[in-house]
């Protein structure tokens, strides 16, 4: 049994090593992605408060004027008085210019940053565009972290790697604890021994010390990259409800058709959930729906809001409310995955843990590869010492 687990641990580890190392390094960089991005591009994210904010209808009109032919499909509206609004604009896939493909999970979108008090456009950038300048470096690392810039294929590839990594942890635990008497060895580091012994301890004990974090990261990675499959499995244990309502207004609506008031949808959402604040707003041009995201102190993530109010984008009427208080255990389990992966559910302490874990995982990958090289060299040396196999068969005469 142990020999088989060793074999699987070795080859599964080698198969996923490069992918895990890449995501660990990029994960370390983006543990504080928003803080770094806001520091590098403070001219985009911060404004000087001055009076009342303009209405959303007016702000949306100004944002769409920046890029002709594009529509605002998402607005991030921070409640902090000194934060700019972010408007995400897309081009209809029907035009053929930005259609998704196997190597392009989502189309590129433009982000317009605007002062909500004056309507002044502070700047814009193309998310998903390859670039290492200060405008694009953090979005670049985020996209690379989740898909290797290979679109849907990259997400699938990393999802499979994460699944194998998750399963491999159970084999690692089995190998690290051969018996109850020797459990302490799996947490010790032979600092004075150096060489291979220390390298081995860095790999084994380093993994065991942060095992809960490794399990959380690998599990949440499967959720993020193989989302449909993950939810299907969770649904077998607890019903998973659909956040997105099935209320279609007009599936054949034109992309550029006129909509009801954005401000009206926000007002309706505030009336529906008066104890919450608006964190963002989504517009679905094809199904003619507004989705107003409402933030609550009970949310696992505070960025946009986990309660969704659906509004008919043609008539402005209330369609559906996704209330988190009615979620199942499966819904809650799924909702925890992204906040756990980023560490933000635990605030700055959680982000620091994710940052340090990325460094440790990188070390685990390097030491694991060095262990493989040493053992492979030992196996080759042992093989070379074996006597050659003699041919004991009697030669067969070619001619009678």
C-alpha positions as CSV (number, residue, x, y, z in Angstrom):
1,X,0.0,0.0,0.0
2,X,2.7,2.5,1.0
3,X,4.7,1.7,-2.1
4,X,1.7,2.5,-4.3
5,X,1.0,5.8,-2.5
6,X,4.7,6.8,-2.8
7,X,4.5,6.1,-6.6
8,X,1.3,8.1,-7.0
9,X,2.6,11.0,-4.8
10,X,5.8,11.2,-6.9
11,X,4.2,11.2,-10.3
12,X,1.1,13.3,-9.5
13,X,3.4,15.8,-7.8
14,X,5.5,16.0,-10.9
15,X,2.5,16.4,-13.1
16,X,1.1,19.4,-11.2
17,X,4.3,20.9,-9.9
18,X,4.8,23.5,-12.5
19,X,1.1,24.7,-12.4
20,X,1.1,24.8,-8.6
21,X,4.4,26.7,-8.5
22,X,3.1,29.3,-11.1
23,X,-0.2,29.9,-9.2
24,X,1.7,30.0,-5.9
25,X,4.1,32.7,-7.1
26,X,1.3,34.8,-8.8
27,X,-0.9,34.2,-5.8
28,X,1.7,35.7,-3.6
29,X,1.8,38.8,-5.8
30,X,-2.0,39.2,-5.9
31,X,-2.7,38.5,-2.2
32,X,-2.9,42.3,-2.0
33,X,-3.9,42.9,-5.6
34,X,-6.4,45.7,-4.9
35,X,-4.1,47.5,-2.5
36,X,-1.2,47.4,-4.9
37,X,-3.4,48.4,-7.9
38,X,-4.9,51.3,-6.0
39,X,-1.4,52.5,-5.0
40,X,0.0,52.3,-8.5
41,X,-3.1,53.9,-10.0
42,X,-4.3,56.2,-7.3
43,X,-5.3,58.8,-10.0
44,X,-7.9,56.3,-11.2
45,X,-9.3,55.1,-7.9
46,X,-9.4,58.2,-5.6
47,X,-11.4,61.4,-5.8
48,X,-12.0,64.5,-3.7
49,X,-15.5,64.4,-2.3
50,X,-17.5,67.5,-3.3
51,X,-21.3,67.8,-2.7
52,X,-23.7,65.2,-3.9
53,X,-23.0,62.4,-6.4
54,X,-24.5,62.5,-9.8
55,X,-27.3,60.1,-10.7
56,X,-26.4,56.8,-12.2
57,X,-28.2,57.4,-15.4
58,X,-26.1,60.5,-16.1
59,X,-22.8,58.7,-15.1
60,X,-23.6,55.7,-17.3
61,X,-24.3,58.0,-20.3
62,X,-20.9,59.7,-19.8
63,X,-19.1,56.4,-19.4
64,X,-20.6,55.0,-22.6
65,X,-19.6,58.2,-24.5
66,X,-15.9,57.3,-23.9
67,X,-16.2,54.1,-26.1
68,X,-18.7,54.3,-29.0
69,X,-20.7,51.1,-29.5
70,X,-20.0,49.7,-26.1
71,X,-22.5,49.4,-23.2
72,X,-22.0,49.6,-19.5
73,X,-22.7,46.1,-18.1
74,X,-21.4,46.5,-14.6
75,X,-20.8,49.4,-12.2
76,X,-18.8,49.2,-9.0
77,X,-20.0,52.0,-6.7
78,X,-17.9,52.0,-3.4
79,X,-19.7,53.6,-0.4
80,X,-16.4,55.3,0.6
81,X,-16.7,59.0,-0.2
82,X,-13.2,59.3,-1.7
83,X,-13.5,56.4,-4.1
84,X,-14.2,56.6,-7.8
85,X,-16.9,54.6,-9.6
86,X,-15.8,51.9,-12.0
87,X,-17.8,51.3,-15.2
88,X,-17.2,48.0,-17.1
89,X,-18.1,48.3,-20.8
90,X,-18.4,45.5,-23.3
91,X,-19.0,45.0,-27.0
92,X,-21.8,42.5,-28.1
93,X,-20.4,39.1,-29.0
94,X,-22.9,39.1,-31.9
95,X,-20.6,41.6,-33.6
96,X,-18.0,38.9,-33.8
97,X,-15.1,41.1,-32.6
98,X,-14.8,39.7,-29.1
99,X,-16.4,36.3,-29.2
100,X,-15.3,33.7,-26.7
101,X,-13.3,30.7,-27.7
102,X,-11.6,27.7,-26.1
103,X,-8.5,29.8,-25.5
104,X,-10.5,33.0,-24.6
105,X,-12.8,32.4,-21.7
106,X,-14.2,35.9,-21.7
107,X,-14.1,38.8,-24.0
108,X,-12.0,41.8,-23.1
109,X,-13.7,44.6,-21.4
110,X,-12.9,48.3,-20.9
111,X,-13.1,49.9,-17.5
112,X,-13.8,53.6,-17.2
113,X,-13.0,55.3,-13.9
114,X,-15.2,58.4,-13.1
115,X,-15.5,61.0,-10.4
116,X,-19.1,60.5,-9.2
117,X,-19.4,64.1,-8.0
118,X,-18.4,65.8,-11.2
119,X,-18.8,63.2,-13.9
120,X,-15.2,63.7,-14.9
121,X,-13.6,60.7,-16.6
122,X,-10.3,59.9,-14.7
123,X,-9.0,57.4,-17.1
124,X,-9.6,53.9,-18.6
125,X,-7.9,50.6,-19.3
126,X,-8.5,47.3,-21.1
127,X,-8.9,44.4,-18.7
128,X,-7.5,41.2,-20.1
129,X,-5.0,42.9,-22.2
130,X,-1.4,41.7,-21.9
131,X,0.7,44.4,-20.3
132,X,3.2,44.9,-17.5
133,X,2.9,48.7,-17.2
134,X,1.4,50.1,-14.0
135,X,-2.1,50.2,-15.5
136,X,-2.2,46.6,-16.5
137,X,0.3,44.7,-14.4
138,X,-2.1,43.6,-11.6
139,X,-5.0,42.7,-13.9
140,X,-2.3,40.7,-15.9
141,X,-1.2,38.7,-12.9
142,X,-4.8,38.1,-11.8
143,X,-5.7,36.7,-15.2
144,X,-2.5,34.7,-15.5
145,X,-3.2,33.2,-12.0
146,X,-6.6,31.9,-12.9
147,X,-6.1,30.9,-16.6
148,X,-2.5,31.2,-17.7
149,X,-3.8,33.5,-20.4
150,X,-5.2,30.4,-22.1
151,X,-8.9,31.3,-21.6
152,X,-11.3,28.4,-20.9
153,X,-8.6,25.8,-21.7
154,X,-6.3,27.4,-19.1
155,X,-9.0,27.5,-16.4
156,X,-9.8,23.8,-17.1
157,X,-6.1,22.9,-17.0
158,X,-5.6,24.6,-13.7
159,X,-8.8,23.1,-12.4
160,X,-7.6,19.6,-13.1
161,X,-4.2,20.3,-11.6
162,X,-6.0,21.7,-8.4
163,X,-8.2,18.6,-8.2
164,X,-5.1,16.3,-8.4
165,X,-3.3,18.5,-5.9
166,X,-6.3,18.2,-3.5
167,X,-6.4,14.4,-3.7
168,X,-2.6,14.2,-3.4
169,X,-2.8,15.8,0.0
170,X,-4.4,12.7,1.5
171,X,-1.5,10.6,0.2
172,X,1.0,13.1,1.6
173,X,-0.7,12.8,5.1
174,X,-0.6,9.0,4.8
175,X,3.1,9.1,4.0
176,X,3.9,11.7,6.7
177,X,2.3,9.7,9.5
178,X,3.4,6.1,9.2
179,X,2.5,5.5,12.9
180,X,1.3,7.4,15.9
181,X,4.6,7.1,17.7
182,X,6.5,9.0,14.9
183,X,4.0,11.9,14.4
184,X,6.3,14.5,15.8
185,X,8.9,13.9,13.1
186,X,6.4,15.2,10.5
187,X,6.5,18.7,12.2
188,X,10.2,18.9,12.8
189,X,13.0,20.6,10.9
190,X,16.6,19.3,11.1
191,X,18.2,22.7,10.7
192,X,21.7,21.5,11.7
193,X,21.7,18.5,9.5
194,X,21.4,20.6,6.3
195,X,21.6,19.0,2.9
196,X,19.0,16.4,1.8
197,X,17.6,15.9,5.3
198,X,16.7,19.6,5.7
199,X,15.4,19.7,2.2
200,X,13.2,16.7,2.9
201,X,11.9,18.3,6.1
202,X,11.2,21.6,4.3
203,X,9.0,19.6,1.9
204,X,7.2,17.3,4.4
205,X,7.0,19.4,7.6
206,X,6.4,22.6,5.7
207,X,3.4,20.9,4.1
208,X,2.1,19.5,7.4
209,X,2.3,22.9,9.2
210,X,0.1,24.6,6.7
211,X,-2.0,21.6,5.7
212,X,-5.4,23.3,6.5
213,X,-4.4,26.3,4.3
214,X,-3.3,23.9,1.5
215,X,-6.6,22.0,1.6
216,X,-8.6,25.3,1.6
217,X,-6.6,26.7,-1.3
218,X,-6.8,23.5,-3.4
219,X,-10.5,23.0,-2.8
220,X,-11.3,26.6,-3.6
221,X,-9.2,26.4,-6.7
222,X,-11.3,23.5,-7.9
223,X,-14.4,25.7,-7.2
224,X,-13.1,28.7,-9.1
225,X,-11.9,26.7,-12.2
226,X,-14.3,23.8,-12.4
227,X,-17.3,25.7,-11.0
228,X,-20.2,23.7,-12.6
229,X,-18.6,20.4,-11.7
230,X,-17.9,21.5,-8.1
231,X,-21.5,22.7,-7.6
232,X,-22.8,19.4,-9.1
233,X,-20.9,17.5,-6.4
234,X,-22.0,19.8,-3.6
235,X,-25.6,19.5,-4.7
236,X,-25.4,15.7,-4.0
237,X,-24.9,16.6,-0.3
238,X,-27.0,19.7,0.0
239,X,-29.3,21.5,-2.5
240,X,-27.6,24.3,-4.3
241,X,-30.0,27.1,-5.3
242,X,-29.4,29.3,-8.3
243,X,-28.5,32.9,-7.6
244,X,-29.3,33.9,-11.1
245,X,-33.1,34.1,-11.5
246,X,-34.6,32.4,-14.5
247,X,-36.8,35.4,-15.2
248,X,-36.1,36.3,-18.8
249,X,-37.6,39.5,-20.1
250,X,-36.8,39.4,-23.7
251,X,-34.1,36.9,-24.9
252,X,-34.1,38.5,-28.4
253,X,-33.7,42.1,-27.3
254,X,-31.1,44.1,-29.1
255,X,-27.9,45.1,-27.4
256,X,-28.3,48.8,-27.8
257,X,-32.0,49.0,-27.0
258,X,-33.2,51.6,-24.5
259,X,-33.5,50.6,-20.9
260,X,-35.5,51.7,-17.9
261,X,-33.8,54.1,-15.4
262,X,-30.7,52.9,-13.6
263,X,-31.5,55.2,-10.8
264,X,-35.0,53.8,-10.6
265,X,-33.6,50.3,-10.2
266,X,-31.3,51.4,-7.4
267,X,-34.2,53.2,-5.7
268,X,-36.3,50.1,-5.9
269,X,-33.5,47.9,-4.5
270,X,-33.0,50.3,-1.6
271,X,-36.7,50.2,-0.8
272,X,-36.7,46.4,-1.0
273,X,-33.6,46.1,1.3
274,X,-33.6,49.3,3.3
275,X,-31.1,47.9,5.8
276,X,-28.4,47.3,3.1
277,X,-26.3,49.6,0.9
278,X,-25.7,49.3,-2.8
279,X,-22.3,47.9,-3.7
280,X,-22.6,47.5,-7.4
281,X,-25.0,47.0,-10.3
282,X,-25.1,44.7,-13.3
283,X,-26.9,45.2,-16.6
284,X,-27.7,42.1,-18.8
285,X,-28.4,43.5,-22.2
286,X,-29.7,40.3,-23.7
287,X,-32.2,39.3,-21.1
288,X,-33.0,42.9,-20.2
289,X,-32.3,42.8,-16.5
290,X,-30.7,44.9,-13.9
291,X,-29.1,43.2,-10.9
292,X,-28.5,45.5,-7.9
293,X,-25.9,44.0,-5.5
294,X,-26.7,44.9,-1.9
295,X,-24.1,44.8,0.9
296,X,-24.7,43.6,4.4
297,X,-22.4,43.4,7.5
298,X,-23.0,39.6,7.4
299,X,-21.5,39.2,3.9
300,X,-18.4,37.1,3.6
301,X,-17.0,39.6,1.1
302,X,-17.6,43.3,1.4
303,X,-16.6,44.4,-2.1
304,X,-19.9,44.3,-4.0
305,X,-22.6,42.6,-2.0
306,X,-24.1,39.1,-1.8
307,X,-27.8,39.9,-1.9
308,X,-29.1,40.4,-5.4
309,X,-32.2,42.4,-6.4
310,X,-33.4,41.7,-10.0
311,X,-35.2,44.5,-11.8
312,X,-36.9,44.5,-15.2
313,X,-34.7,46.7,-17.4
314,X,-37.6,47.6,-19.7
315,X,-40.4,48.3,-17.2
316,X,-38.4,49.0,-14.0
317,X,-40.5,46.5,-12.1
318,X,-39.1,44.2,-9.3
319,X,-38.6,40.6,-10.6
320,X,-36.7,38.6,-8.0
321,X,-34.7,38.9,-4.8
322,X,-31.9,36.5,-3.9
323,X,-31.8,36.7,-0.1
324,X,-28.8,35.0,1.6
325,X,-30.9,34.3,4.7
326,X,-32.7,31.6,2.7
327,X,-29.5,29.9,1.5
328,X,-28.9,26.2,2.0
329,X,-25.8,24.7,3.6
330,X,-24.6,23.9,0.1
331,X,-25.0,27.6,-0.9
332,X,-23.1,28.7,2.2
333,X,-20.3,26.2,1.5
334,X,-19.9,27.5,-2.1
335,X,-20.1,31.2,-0.9
336,X,-17.1,30.6,1.4
337,X,-14.7,29.4,-1.4
338,X,-13.7,32.7,-3.0
339,X,-13.3,34.6,0.3
340,X,-11.2,31.7,1.6
341,X,-9.1,31.6,-1.5
342,X,-8.2,35.3,-1.3
343,X,-8.1,35.3,2.5
344,X,-10.1,38.5,2.6
345,X,-12.8,36.9,4.7
346,X,-10.4,37.2,7.6
347,X,-9.3,40.8,6.7
348,X,-5.6,41.7,6.5
349,X,-4.5,38.8,8.6
350,X,-6.1,36.4,6.1
351,X,-4.3,38.2,3.2
352,X,-1.0,37.9,5.0
353,X,-1.6,34.2,5.5
354,X,-2.3,33.8,1.8
355,X,0.9,35.7,0.9
356,X,3.1,33.6,3.2
357,X,1.4,30.4,2.1
358,X,2.3,31.3,-1.5
359,X,6.0,31.5,-0.5
360,X,5.8,28.2,1.4
361,X,4.0,26.4,-1.4
362,X,6.8,27.6,-3.8
363,X,9.4,26.2,-1.5
364,X,7.4,22.9,-1.2
365,X,7.4,22.6,-5.0
366,X,11.2,23.3,-5.3
367,X,12.1,20.9,-2.5
368,X,9.8,18.2,-3.9
369,X,11.6,18.5,-7.3
370,X,15.0,18.3,-5.6
371,X,13.9,15.2,-3.7
372,X,12.8,13.6,-7.0
373,X,16.1,14.4,-8.7
374,X,18.1,12.9,-5.8
375,X,16.1,9.7,-5.7
376,X,16.1,9.3,-9.4
377,X,19.9,9.6,-9.4
378,X,20.1,7.0,-6.6
379,X,17.8,4.6,-8.6
380,X,20.0,5.1,-11.7
381,X,23.1,4.4,-9.7
382,X,21.6,1.3,-8.1
383,X,20.6,0.1,-11.5
384,X,24.1,0.5,-12.9
385,X,25.5,-1.7,-10.2
386,X,23.3,-4.7,-11.1
387,X,25.0,-7.4,-13.1
388,X,23.9,-7.7,-16.7
389,X,21.2,-10.2,-17.5
390,X,22.6,-13.2,-19.2
391,X,20.9,-14.9,-22.1
392,X,20.3,-18.5,-21.0
393,X,18.4,-19.6,-24.0
394,X,20.0,-22.0,-26.5
395,X,20.7,-20.2,-29.8
396,X,18.5,-21.4,-32.6
397,X,20.3,-22.5,-35.7
398,X,19.5,-20.4,-38.7
399,X,20.3,-23.1,-41.2
400,X,19.6,-26.8,-40.7
